[in-house]
Amino acid sequence: MLDIPKGRAIESLTNQWAQSRRHSRDESLVMTSVNDIRSSFLDYFARAGHEPVASSSLVPRNDPTLMFTNAGMVQFKNVFTGLEKRPYSTAATSQKCVRAGGKHNDLDNVGFTARHHTFFEMLGNFSFGDYFKEQAIEPGLGTADQRVGSGKRSFIGNSLPH
Amino acid sequence: MPDDRIISIATNDNFWQMGDTGPCGPSSEIFYDHGDHIWGGPPGSAEEDGDRFIEIWNLVFMQFDQQSGGVRTNLPRPSIDTGMGLERVAAVLQGVHDNYDIDLFKALIGAAAQFTGSEANGDGMTSQRVIADHLRSMSFLIAEGVLPSNEGRGYVLRRIMRRAMRHATLLGADEQVIHKMVPTLVREMGQAYPELVRGEAMIAETVRLEEGRFLKTLGRGLQILADETSSLGEGDTLAGGTAFKLYDTYGFPLDLTQDALRTRGIAVDQQGFNDAMSRQKAEARKSWSGSGEASTDHIWFGLADSLGPTEFLGYETEDAEGEVTALINDGALVDKLETGDEGFVVLNQTPFYGESGGQVGDRGRFAGEGVAADVLDTQKHHGVFAHKVKVTSGRLIKGGALALQVDHERRGAIRSNHSATHLLHEALRMVLGDHVAQKGSMVSPDRLRFDFVHTKAVTEQEMAEVEDIANAIVLQNTPVETRLMGVEEAKDSGARALFGEKYGDEVRVVAMGEPTGNGLGWSVELCGGTHVRRTGDIGSISIVAESAVGAGVRRIEALTGNAARHRGNTNVAIVNAAATLLRSTGQDVLDRIGSLQEQLKKADRALTEARQKIAMGGSSTENDDDKAIINGVAFVGRAVEGLQPKDLRGLVDQTKSQIGSGVVAIVGLTEDGKAGLAVGVTKDLTGKYSAVDLVRAGSQALGGQGGGGRPDMAQAGGPDAGKADEALAAIRALL
């Protein structure tokens, strides 16, 4: 078991990813596959005390207004509002999402951009009243600037009061 | 991070919510810059739609709960929700600038290229990407039980599937190819999502069938599209009526038509499309109103028209949330139902099964903020599910959200009974012959009833055989599989359909048991009902009754699962109680009853003999107490208790022969207070006295009338056993 502070797990994780990427560049052999990224993400957060939770169904069971599950937080909607209690206060998921109807609809963009899908997977870590802003954002900045985006510029779009 | 890399954005762009209601909060979005060789600008710039700056991570500071009606409340505790698109992160980590270049998509695009006979990432790149993307969404949705249809989620799935199919034809495919790509997807993603592995065959088949349906009309539809747009150029608009004809007749979703025209810069008149759709609905309503249905049905037809069919979630789940779209009280639409009210609730979606196909409607509970209701029944009218409720507390309001909970135990029993009905149907056919056709069916939680064509009673042996066969399939414990098919395809595949029943274009086909040939299953039926997951869930099947319900139609009734077990237990308890009473054991109870019946017969005979002896006065002539000589004629008159009328005649004959010459009168007093009377006159005296006259006099005294016989022997009866002595005296008086 690694001793990783909960909110800092992402920093440590992306560090590992960045290393594996360098590794692959050096030797042109190993590529970080989608399956590797997904499992290392979940492993990392599990070691940082997050409960690895399975993806919920694409047809939401707990929301009458939503056509398809479109984000990782959908299955935790009632946990955030306090209606539902779970035996953990932090969680990590790789969530199946479909954005092809309703508020988020990417159907028409598919095939014409590099980044839109009707189906995609969303990696997410969650805190239900456990850690908040500082712990969550700091590794986020570090991650984007120094790890994943090393040598490139990253931007953060921010609506937080400064 | 330097400040110039941090951009402050207007709140409504950087405020995350998953839908119109629910938890939400401000967010920080982290973008990755793929480099200046790719077109695009940072968020907030005019070029932000480009692919250079890609959002890879969104951190949401969950602080509020957005409720309907614009109210926003604070969450009990501030929380964190993050989301990172796996495909976008993979692109960064794999050093590529396009999600569609990551390993997963390379494999899927490779399959799309291979099966359409096109070159990967060549001229057909866009189409290959659409296919690769859509293959994922369609496969995952089908794996979760969503099937292509013309409503709700099913229609979104159909649009996705048909869009992928059109792109396959753009790449040159002229047959069903997309289903062939399913194994590639399962290989790439099955380890992380085992539902793909479990559902692989079902997914591929559903895709293949939809491809078959669509390819039949696609060519003709594209031809019409080409003809109608031949004179149009960039900036022109296709008439809405034409788009509607493509939709209605050729199965082209509107967005497929739009997609097909997009590269040529031609738009579609959406308003015209919607108008054409409304006109068609109005026509349907007009033709319907002529059919003279009951007036309350107008409400349901109106709701079907304005709300569309209710989306049924109950094949996959028994718990869900729904939004109240209509309330009905006393045959009228209302805005609320108060505590104690009974009425009907319509929702946008429901896990409650509406009665149809012989399966009864679900019961259960609704609960919402400050409101609870019992669901007493669920019916289906023109596709609208009507939940009959009684509000137990609070107030149900139109527009409110409710947690919907089907009574699980009851539904479980219904599932078992419905699946057992299919198994019994097939087993009856095997044992009795192919003429066995369903004439009716009733599936409730308690039992199942199945009516079928057969001209004679089903023997006990045949019934045992049917039960054995059906239970053998239960023990196979194989998964029950549901497919959506065209009616003709379904019938071609051997699915049992109800003769004369009207089906829609597409039907659910339920297969269970290991197929004996190359069929889909041992039992294959067209059925919209709910079924067990595996045949073993039925537990066991027990046929409890067989009867006739009409000319050439027989009915069997059966129990499953716990009900079958409970009935068996009850029967064993009865046998054990009987055995205890009989001082026997279960196995010997029948022998014991046989020997007791024999003993009883013997005892009855002995008792009759004993009573006759008593009536005979101890069988000797020495007892002369009741014997008298009147006017020179010997007279014997007796009243005997417990003697049945049928026994009197024999006694009279015996007494006559004992006395040689004279008159004999015997009154038999039965246990219910009535009396029988027989009078005998010896041959030598019949010229002087008639037994018929004498018996009539006696009968009168007993409160009776008439009586009859011959001069030497006559019988009568009367209601008043207490007058036996008077009767004898009346006879005596005539001598």
Interface residues (C-beta under 8 A of the other chain):
Chain A: I10 W17 S20 R21 S24 R25 M31 T32 S33 V34 N35 I37 R38 S39 F41 S55 S57 L58 V59 P60 R61 N62 D63 P64 T65 L66 M67 F68 N70 A71 G72 M73 V74 F76 K77 F80 T81 G82 S94 K96 V98 A100 G101 G102 K103 H104 L107 D108 V110 G111 F112 T113 A114 R115 H117 T118 F119 F120 E121 M122 L123 G124 N125 F126 S127 F128 G129 D130 Y131 F132 K133 A136 I137 G140 L141 T143 A144 D145 V148 G149 K152 R153 S154 F155 I156 G157 N158 S159 L160 H162
Chain B: M1 R5 I6 I7 S8 I9 A10 T11 D13 N14 F15 Q17 M18 G19 D20 T21 G22 P23 P26 S27 S28 E29 I30 F31 Y32 D33 H34 G35 P42 P43 G44 D51 F53 I54 E55 I56 W57 L59 V60 F61 M62 D65 L75 P76 R77 P78 S79 I80 D81 T82 G83 M84 G85 L86 E87 R88 V89 A90 A91 V92 L93 Q94 G95 H97 D98 N99 Y100 I102 D103 L104 T126 S127 R129 V130 D133 H134 R136 S137 F140 L141 E144 G145 V146 G152 R153 V156 R159 I160 R163 H167 E188 Q191 A192 Y193 D255 Q258 D259 L313 E316 T317 D319 A320 E321 G322 E323 L347 N348 Q349 A401 L402
